[in-house]
């Protein structure tokens, strides 16, 4: 219903991007898509993107199509284990 659509519109997800090149272009694309709180250093960036998984998938597609050499892209900020593994530079096993 209407309340679930409103909740989805207000959703915000945190993402992490690692790129071999093109991080400046990735920032431009992310900000054009409404990304907030962009922080980048050493070939990786973290940002908040309004919306849900569809918005994240569309942004990843835009990165690749624009020539950003993405080595890793995904949501973070979930479990303590995921946060720890991210700090250690490892991806959680799925």
C-alpha positions as CSV (number, residue, x, y, z in Angstrom):
1,X,0.0,0.0,0.0
2,X,0.8,3.6,0.3
3,X,2.7,3.3,3.6
4,X,5.1,0.6,2.2
5,X,5.8,2.8,-0.8
6,X,6.6,5.7,1.5
7,X,8.9,3.6,3.6
8,X,10.8,2.4,0.5
9,X,11.2,5.9,-0.7
10,X,12.6,6.9,2.7
11,X,15.0,3.9,2.9
12,X,18.7,4.5,2.9
13,X,21.4,1.9,2.4
14,X,25.1,2.2,3.0
15,X,27.4,1.0,0.2
16,X,31.1,0.4,-0.2
17,X,32.8,0.6,-3.6
18,X,36.3,-0.5,-4.4
19,X,37.6,0.6,-7.8
20,X,40.9,0.0,-9.6
21,X,40.3,3.3,-11.5
22,X,37.6,5.8,-12.1
23,X,36.7,6.8,-8.5
24,X,36.2,10.4,-9.4
25,X,33.7,9.4,-12.1
26,X,32.0,7.1,-9.6
27,X,31.6,10.0,-7.2
28,X,30.0,12.1,-9.9
29,X,27.6,9.3,-10.9
30,X,26.8,8.5,-7.3
31,X,26.0,12.1,-6.4
32,X,23.9,12.5,-9.5
33,X,21.9,9.5,-8.3
34,X,21.3,11.2,-4.9
35,X,24.2,9.6,-2.9
36,X,25.0,11.3,0.4
37,X,28.0,11.2,2.8
38,X,30.5,10.2,0.1
39,X,33.9,9.3,1.7
40,X,36.7,8.1,-0.4
41,X,40.4,7.1,0.2
42,X,42.8,4.6,-1.2
43,X,40.7,3.3,-4.1
44,X,37.5,2.8,-2.1
45,X,34.5,4.8,-1.2
46,X,31.6,4.6,1.2
47,X,28.3,6.4,0.8
48,X,24.6,6.4,1.6
49,X,22.1,5.9,-1.3
50,X,18.4,6.6,-0.8
51,X,16.2,3.8,-1.9
52,X,16.6,0.1,-2.0
53,X,18.3,-2.6,-3.9
54,X,17.0,-1.4,-7.3
55,X,18.8,1.9,-6.8
56,X,22.0,0.2,-5.8
57,X,21.9,-2.1,-8.8
58,X,21.2,0.7,-11.2
59,X,24.2,2.7,-9.8
60,X,26.5,-0.3,-10.2
61,X,25.4,-0.7,-13.8
62,X,26.1,3.1,-14.4
63,X,29.6,2.7,-12.9
64,X,30.4,-0.2,-15.2
65,X,28.9,1.5,-18.3
66,X,30.9,4.6,-17.5
67,X,34.2,2.6,-17.4
68,X,34.7,2.6,-13.6
69,X,36.9,-0.5,-13.0
70,X,34.8,-1.9,-10.1
71,X,36.6,-4.6,-8.1
72,X,33.9,-4.8,-5.3
73,X,30.5,-3.2,-4.6
74,X,28.0,-4.0,-1.9
75,X,26.0,-2.9,1.1
76,X,27.6,-2.7,4.5
77,X,26.6,-1.7,7.9
78,X,24.8,-4.9,8.6
79,X,26.0,-7.3,11.2
80,X,29.0,-7.0,13.5
81,X,30.7,-9.8,11.6
82,X,30.3,-7.9,8.3
83,X,31.7,-4.7,9.8
84,X,34.7,-6.6,11.2
85,X,35.4,-8.4,7.9
86,X,35.1,-5.0,6.0
87,X,37.7,-3.5,8.4
88,X,40.0,-6.5,7.8
89,X,39.5,-6.1,4.0
90,X,37.7,-9.3,3.5
91,X,34.3,-10.1,2.1
92,X,31.8,-12.2,4.1
93,X,31.2,-15.7,2.8
94,X,27.7,-16.2,1.5
